[in-house]
Amino acid sequence: MDRNQGRKRIVVLGSTGSIGLQTLDVARRHPEAIEVVALAANTNVDEVIKQAHEFKVRHIAFGDERLAGDARLAHAHGGVSVGFGQEGLLDLVRLEEADTVVNALVGAAGMRASYETLACGKQLALANKESLVVAGDLIMPLAAKVDASMAARRAAGVCVAGDVPAATSTVDAPGLSGALMPIDSEHGAIYQCLLGERHAEVTALWVTASGGPFRGKTRAELKSMTAAQALAHPTWKMGPKITIDSSTLMNKGLEVIEAHHLFAMPYEKIKVVVQPQSAIHSMVEFSDGSVKAHLGTTDMRIPIQFALSYPDRWNAPVEPLDFTKLGSLEFYPADTETFRCLDLARHAGAVGGTLPCVMNAANEVAVAHFLKDACGYLDIDGCVEHVMEAHEAEGVQKVESLDQLAELDAWARSKAAQHLAARR
């Protein structure tokens, strides 16, 4: 198939997780527009093989290198290539036939895949928060280069499936040229609210939060909360790590840092408001007092589909929101005294450099311990603060490379594990 015509050809990294499964459902609903060319997961062999059969995929990979000898992979299907470990994942990103990479990998493991996607000049549909939180200083310049390359191809009359027609792009709003499409609901909402607007006239980005399952509770009440209780999100169905982050408001902190990088917006103009119904996915405020709000059904297939269809809009994957049944819309300030992770993340973002990397690693370790009942709920923000303070005492560095970030990530994880072990 000629890359200049036909379907957008996508690689789905993290195909067995929540975002990956919903991405494949979008592809299933729009076979005329999307071709899945590669799939990757960490360990779920049976599910990936099932997906590969359904979508007739010829390339799969697994993050866990120990699966190299798994007998099940000998029966994937005819002509399939199987990769393992980080290089196996990156080989999928580098596939010549791929136009777009959907990065739904969880945690810091997804950063290198995002970097490689843009380094290869491909479109990145990003659900991996750590790519921008930790490596935004490296990722966004690459995205700008891909955007410039797209513009050059358009000027020469040559376009590929991942390119965005010039007439649909916003001229002076950074990050809106299509090379990097955010998949999450909040940034997807901001993206759409900014289309056609002047960057200089934006006075605030309002990132909405549901408040999670513990909204209204005190720190004393949070002390005894269990993982099962934290995983009971009131409005969204997500993976375990992001659900815990939602309950602590760390997820909003990560999204504030992402918004800073994605939309070139100073932190003082990025605000968080609790909107319990999760009907408003985010808002943009302008200099004349006008506010654009993005409303819709609480279903991740909507932002996933927009990231893949942009600048077009395909038929809705879900029933549209019925405003006659919505009832009231409530707004509350975020309780940062009770849920301290939001302010910790804001501080990390404002300081910048390698502090967000350290913060993110400590949070991943603390959340993993909490999910295994190896620490208390309030130990999460305590652990993050401890590791951040240790890094600031040693000296925050300028972000220079992925290898540098990997070294600091390992240091922070070790520091976090030691801290949590000492509290047992």
C-alpha positions as CSV (number, residue, x, y, z in Angstrom):
1,M,0.0,0.0,0.0
2,D,1.3,3.5,-0.8
3,R,2.0,5.5,2.3
4,N,0.6,8.5,0.6
5,Q,-2.8,7.0,0.5
6,G,-5.2,4.7,2.3
7,R,-5.4,3.9,6.0
8,K,-3.3,5.2,8.8
9,R,-1.0,2.4,9.9
10,I,-0.5,2.2,13.7
11,V,1.7,0.5,16.2
12,V,0.0,-0.1,19.6
13,L,2.5,-0.3,22.5
14,G,0.7,-1.6,25.6
15,S,-2.1,-3.3,23.6
16,T,-3.4,-5.4,26.5
17,G,-3.8,-2.5,28.9
18,S,-6.9,-0.3,29.3
19,I,-5.8,2.3,26.7
20,G,-4.5,-0.3,24.3
21,L,-7.7,-2.3,24.4
22,Q,-9.8,0.8,23.7
23,T,-7.4,1.8,20.9
24,L,-8.0,-1.6,19.2
25,D,-11.8,-1.1,19.6
26,V,-11.5,2.2,17.8
27,A,-9.5,0.4,15.0
28,R,-12.1,-2.3,15.0
29,R,-14.9,0.2,14.4
30,H,-13.0,2.0,11.6
31,P,-11.2,-0.6,9.5
32,E,-11.5,1.7,6.5
33,A,-9.3,4.3,8.2
34,I,-6.9,2.3,10.5
35,E,-4.6,-0.6,9.9
36,V,-2.9,-2.2,13.0
37,V,0.6,-3.2,11.9
38,A,2.2,-4.1,15.2
39,L,1.4,-4.9,18.8
40,A,3.4,-4.9,22.1
41,A,2.7,-5.8,25.7
42,N,4.8,-6.7,28.7
43,T,3.8,-10.2,29.5
44,N,0.3,-11.1,28.3
45,V,1.2,-13.6,25.6
46,D,-2.3,-15.1,25.1
47,E,-4.0,-11.8,24.6
48,V,-1.4,-10.4,22.2
49,I,-1.6,-13.6,20.1
50,K,-5.4,-13.3,20.1
51,Q,-5.1,-9.6,19.0
52,A,-2.6,-10.5,16.3
53,H,-4.9,-13.1,14.8
54,E,-7.9,-10.7,14.8
55,F,-6.0,-7.8,13.2
56,K,-3.7,-10.0,11.0
57,V,-0.6,-8.3,12.6
58,R,2.8,-9.5,11.4
59,H,4.9,-7.9,14.2
60,I,4.6,-8.3,17.9
61,A,6.9,-7.7,20.9
62,F,7.0,-8.2,24.6
63,G,8.8,-6.1,27.2
64,D,9.7,-9.2,29.3
65,E,12.8,-10.8,27.8
66,R,12.1,-14.0,29.8
67,L,9.3,-14.8,27.3
68,A,11.8,-15.5,24.5
69,G,11.5,-19.2,25.1
70,D,7.7,-19.3,25.6
71,A,6.3,-22.2,23.5
72,R,3.1,-20.3,22.9
73,L,4.8,-17.9,20.6
74,A,5.7,-20.6,18.2
75,H,2.1,-20.8,17.3
76,A,1.3,-17.0,16.9
77,H,0.4,-17.2,13.2
78,G,2.2,-17.6,9.9
79,G,5.0,-15.1,9.2
80,V,4.8,-13.2,12.5
81,S,8.0,-11.6,13.9
82,V,8.5,-11.6,17.7
83,G,10.7,-9.2,19.6
84,F,11.7,-9.0,23.2
85,G,12.9,-6.4,25.7
86,Q,13.4,-2.7,25.0
87,E,15.0,-3.3,21.6
88,G,12.1,-5.5,20.6
89,L,9.7,-2.6,21.4
90,L,11.8,-0.1,19.6
91,D,12.0,-2.3,16.5
92,L,8.3,-2.0,16.2
93,V,8.5,1.8,16.4
94,R,11.1,1.8,13.6
95,L,9.0,-0.3,11.2
96,E,9.0,1.4,7.8
97,E,5.3,0.7,7.2
98,A,4.2,2.4,10.4
99,D,2.8,5.9,10.3
100,T,1.7,6.4,13.9
101,V,2.7,4.9,17.2
102,V,0.2,4.8,20.0
103,N,2.3,4.7,23.2
104,A,0.1,3.3,25.9
105,L,3.0,1.8,27.9
106,V,2.8,2.3,31.6
107,G,5.5,4.2,33.5
108,A,9.0,5.3,32.7
109,A,9.4,2.4,30.2
110,G,7.5,4.4,27.6
111,M,9.9,7.4,27.4
112,R,12.4,5.8,25.0
113,A,9.6,4.6,22.7
114,S,8.2,8.2,22.5
115,Y,11.7,9.6,21.8
116,E,12.4,7.0,19.1
117,T,9.0,7.5,17.5
118,L,9.6,11.2,16.9
119,A,13.3,10.6,16.1
120,C,12.1,8.4,13.3
121,G,9.8,11.2,12.0
122,K,6.6,9.4,12.9
123,Q,3.4,10.7,14.5
124,L,3.1,10.0,18.3
125,A,-0.3,9.4,19.9
126,L,0.7,9.7,23.5
127,A,-0.9,8.1,26.5
128,N,2.3,7.6,28.4
129,K,2.5,10.4,30.9
130,E,6.1,9.9,31.9
131,S,7.3,10.8,28.4
132,L,6.5,14.5,29.0
133,V,6.7,14.6,32.8
134,V,10.2,13.2,32.9
135,A,11.6,13.9,29.4
136,G,9.5,16.8,28.1
137,D,12.6,18.9,27.6
138,L,13.8,16.2,25.1
139,I,10.5,15.1,23.6
140,M,9.0,18.5,22.7
141,P,12.0,19.7,20.5
142,L,11.8,16.5,18.6
143,A,8.0,16.9,18.1
144,A,8.7,20.4,16.8
145,K,11.1,19.0,14.2
146,V,8.5,16.4,13.1
147,D,5.9,19.2,12.8
148,A,8.4,21.2,10.7
149,S,9.0,18.2,8.5
150,M,5.3,17.7,8.0
151,A,5.0,21.4,7.0
152,A,7.9,20.9,4.5
153,R,6.2,17.9,2.9
154,R,2.9,19.8,2.6
155,A,4.7,22.7,0.9
156,A,6.3,20.2,-1.5
157,G,2.9,18.6,-2.2
158,V,3.9,15.3,-0.5
159,C,1.8,14.1,2.4
160,V,1.7,10.8,4.4
161,A,-1.0,9.3,6.5
162,G,0.2,10.9,9.7
163,D,0.3,14.4,8.3
164,V,-2.2,17.1,9.1
165,P,-3.5,19.4,6.3
166,A,-2.1,22.9,6.8
167,A,-5.5,24.6,6.8
168,T,-6.5,22.8,10.0
169,S,-3.4,23.6,12.0
170,T,-3.3,26.6,14.4
171,V,-0.5,29.0,13.2
172,D,0.9,30.3,16.5
173,A,-0.2,27.8,19.2
174,P,2.7,25.4,20.0
175,G,2.0,21.7,19.9
176,L,-1.0,21.8,17.6
177,S,0.5,20.6,14.3
178,G,-0.3,16.9,14.7
179,A,3.2,15.3,15.3
180,L,2.3,14.7,19.0
181,M,-1.4,14.0,19.7
182,P,-2.3,13.6,23.4
183,I,-4.6,10.7,24.1
184,D,-5.8,11.5,27.6
185,S,-9.1,13.2,28.1
186,E,-7.8,16.4,29.7
187,H,-5.1,17.3,27.2
188,G,-7.2,16.1,24.3
189,A,-9.9,18.5,25.5
190,I,-7.4,21.4,25.8
191,Y,-6.0,20.6,22.4
192,Q,-9.5,20.9,20.8
193,C,-10.3,24.1,22.7
194,L,-7.1,25.8,21.5
195,L,-7.7,25.0,17.8
196,G,-8.1,28.2,15.8
197,E,-7.0,30.4,18.8
198,R,-4.1,32.7,19.4
199,H,-1.6,31.4,22.0
200,A,-1.0,34.9,23.3
201,E,-4.7,35.4,24.1
202,V,-4.9,32.3,26.5
203,T,-5.0,33.4,30.1
204,A,-5.5,30.0,31.7
205,L,-5.8,26.3,31.1
206,W,-8.3,24.6,33.5
207,V,-7.5,21.0,34.0
208,T,-10.4,19.2,35.5
209,A,-10.3,16.4,38.2
210,S,-13.0,14.1,39.3
211,G,-11.6,14.2,42.9
212,G,-11.3,10.4,42.9
213,P,-12.9,8.0,45.4
214,F,-11.7,9.9,48.5
215,R,-12.9,13.4,47.7
216,G,-14.0,15.1,50.9
217,K,-12.0,12.8,53.3
218,T,-9.5,14.1,55.8
219,R,-5.9,12.9,56.2
220,A,-6.9,11.0,59.4
221,E,-9.5,9.1,57.3
222,L,-7.0,8.5,54.5
223,K,-4.6,6.8,56.9
224,S,-6.6,3.5,56.9
225,M,-7.6,3.5,53.2
226,T,-6.8,0.2,51.3
227,A,-5.8,-0.4,47.7
228,A,-9.2,-1.9,47.0
229,Q,-10.9,1.3,48.1
230,A,-8.5,3.5,46.1
231,L,-9.2,1.5,43.0
232,A,-12.9,2.1,43.1
233,H,-12.9,5.2,40.9
234,P,-16.3,6.9,40.7
235,T,-16.4,7.9,37.0
236,W,-13.4,6.4,35.0
237,K,-12.4,2.9,34.2
238,M,-8.6,2.9,34.1
239,G,-5.5,0.8,34.9
240,P,-4.5,0.3,38.6
241,K,-1.5,2.7,38.6
242,I,-3.3,5.7,37.1
243,T,-6.3,5.0,39.3
244,I,-4.2,5.2,42.4
245,D,-2.6,8.4,41.0
246,S,-6.1,9.8,40.5
247,S,-7.0,9.1,44.1
248,T,-3.9,10.9,45.4
249,L,-4.2,13.8,42.8
250,M,-0.8,12.9,41.6
251,N,-2.4,12.3,38.2
252,K,-3.5,16.0,38.1
253,G,0.0,17.0,39.0
254,L,1.5,15.0,36.2
255,E,-1.1,16.5,33.8
256,V,-0.1,20.0,34.9
257,I,3.5,19.2,33.9
258,E,2.4,17.7,30.7
259,A,0.2,20.7,29.8
260,H,3.2,23.0,30.5
261,H,5.2,21.1,27.9
262,L,2.5,20.4,25.4
263,F,1.1,23.9,25.2
264,A,4.1,26.0,26.1
265,M,2.1,27.4,29.0
266,P,3.7,28.8,32.2
267,Y,2.7,27.0,35.4
268,E,0.9,30.0,36.9
269,K,-1.6,29.8,34.0
270,I,-2.4,26.1,34.5
271,K,-5.1,25.6,37.1
272,V,-6.8,22.5,38.5
273,V,-10.5,22.4,39.4
274,V,-12.5,19.4,40.8
275,Q,-15.5,18.6,38.6
276,P,-17.0,15.4,40.2
277,Q,-19.3,14.5,37.3
278,S,-16.3,14.2,34.9
279,A,-18.5,15.7,32.2
280,I,-16.2,18.7,31.5
281,H,-12.9,17.3,30.5
282,S,-11.0,20.6,30.6
283,M,-11.4,24.3,29.8
284,V,-9.4,27.1,28.2
285,E,-9.9,30.7,29.4
286,F,-9.1,33.7,27.1
287,S,-8.1,37.3,27.6
288,D,-11.6,38.6,26.8
289,G,-13.1,36.5,29.7
290,S,-14.5,33.8,27.4
291,V,-14.0,30.2,28.4
292,K,-14.2,27.2,26.1
293,A,-15.1,23.9,27.8
294,H,-14.9,20.4,26.3
295,L,-17.8,18.2,27.4
296,G,-18.5,14.6,26.6
297,T,-19.2,11.1,27.8
298,T,-16.7,9.6,30.2
299,D,-15.2,7.1,27.7
300,M,-11.5,7.1,26.7
301,R,-12.3,6.0,23.2
302,I,-13.4,9.5,22.4
303,P,-9.9,11.1,23.0
304,I,-8.2,8.1,21.5
305,Q,-10.3,8.3,18.4
306,F,-9.7,12.1,18.0
307,A,-5.9,11.5,18.3
308,L,-6.1,9.0,15.4
309,S,-8.7,10.9,13.3
310,Y,-7.4,14.5,13.6
311,P,-8.1,16.7,11.8
312,D,-11.2,14.7,10.8
313,R,-13.9,13.5,13.2
314,W,-15.3,10.0,12.8
315,N,-18.6,8.6,14.0
316,A,-18.8,8.5,17.8
317,P,-17.7,5.3,19.4
318,V,-20.2,5.7,22.2
319,E,-23.6,7.3,22.8
320,P,-23.3,11.1,23.0
321,L,-23.8,12.9,26.3
322,D,-27.5,13.6,27.0
323,F,-27.6,17.0,28.5
324,T,-31.2,16.6,29.6
325,K,-30.1,13.8,31.9
326,L,-26.8,15.3,33.1
327,G,-28.2,17.2,36.0
328,S,-26.0,19.7,37.8
329,L,-22.3,20.5,37.2
330,E,-20.3,21.0,40.3
331,F,-16.9,22.7,40.8
332,Y,-14.6,22.7,43.8
333,P,-11.0,23.7,44.5
334,A,-8.5,20.9,44.8
335,D,-7.8,20.0,48.4
336,T,-4.0,20.2,48.3
337,E,-3.6,20.1,52.1
338,T,-5.2,16.6,52.2
339,F,-4.0,15.4,48.8
340,R,-0.4,16.6,48.9
341,C,0.8,15.0,45.6
342,L,-0.6,17.8,43.5
343,D,1.5,20.5,45.1
344,L,4.6,18.2,45.1
345,A,4.2,17.7,41.4
346,R,3.7,21.4,40.8
347,H,6.9,22.1,42.8
348,A,8.8,19.6,40.7
349,G,7.5,21.1,37.5
350,A,8.3,24.6,38.6
351,V,11.9,23.7,39.6
352,G,12.2,21.6,36.4
353,G,15.3,19.8,35.3
354,T,15.6,16.4,36.7
355,L,13.3,16.9,39.7
356,P,10.2,15.6,37.8
357,C,12.1,12.5,36.9
358,V,12.9,11.8,40.5
359,M,9.4,12.6,41.7
360,N,7.9,10.3,39.1
361,A,10.1,7.4,40.0
362,A,9.5,7.7,43.7
363,N,5.7,7.8,43.0
364,E,5.8,4.7,40.9
365,V,7.7,2.8,43.6
366,A,5.3,4.0,46.4
367,V,2.2,3.2,44.3
368,A,3.5,-0.3,43.5
369,H,4.2,-0.9,47.3
370,F,0.7,0.4,48.1
371,L,-1.0,-1.9,45.6
372,K,0.8,-4.8,47.2
373,D,-0.3,-3.7,50.7
374,A,3.4,-3.1,51.5
375,C,2.9,0.5,52.6
376,G,0.1,2.8,53.8
377,Y,-1.8,5.2,51.6
378,L,-0.3,8.3,53.2
379,D,3.2,6.8,52.7
380,I,2.8,7.6,49.0
381,D,3.1,11.4,49.3
382,G,5.6,11.0,52.2
383,C,7.9,8.8,50.1
384,V,7.7,11.2,47.1
385,E,8.5,14.2,49.3
386,H,11.4,12.4,50.9
387,V,13.1,11.5,47.6
388,M,12.5,14.9,46.1
389,E,14.1,16.6,49.1
390,A,17.1,14.3,48.9
391,H,17.5,15.1,45.2
392,E,17.2,18.8,45.7
393,A,19.8,18.6,48.5
394,E,22.3,16.9,46.1
395,G,21.5,19.3,43.3
396,V,18.9,19.3,40.5
397,Q,20.4,18.8,37.1
398,K,19.6,20.1,33.6
399,V,18.0,17.4,31.5
400,E,20.5,16.3,28.8
401,S,19.8,12.7,27.8
402,L,17.6,9.7,28.3
403,D,20.6,7.8,29.8
404,Q,21.0,10.5,32.4
405,L,17.3,10.2,33.2
406,A,17.6,6.4,33.4
407,E,20.4,6.7,36.0
408,L,18.4,9.2,38.1
409,D,15.3,7.1,37.8
410,A,17.2,4.1,39.2
411,W,18.7,6.2,42.0
412,A,15.2,7.5,43.0
413,R,13.7,4.1,42.9
414,S,16.4,2.8,45.2
415,K,15.9,5.8,47.6
416,A,12.2,5.3,47.6
417,A,12.4,1.6,48.4
418,Q,14.8,2.2,51.2
419,H,12.5,4.9,52.6
420,L,9.5,2.6,52.5
421,A,11.4,-0.3,54.0
422,A,12.5,1.8,56.9
423,R,8.9,2.6,57.7
424,R,7.7,-1.0,57.9
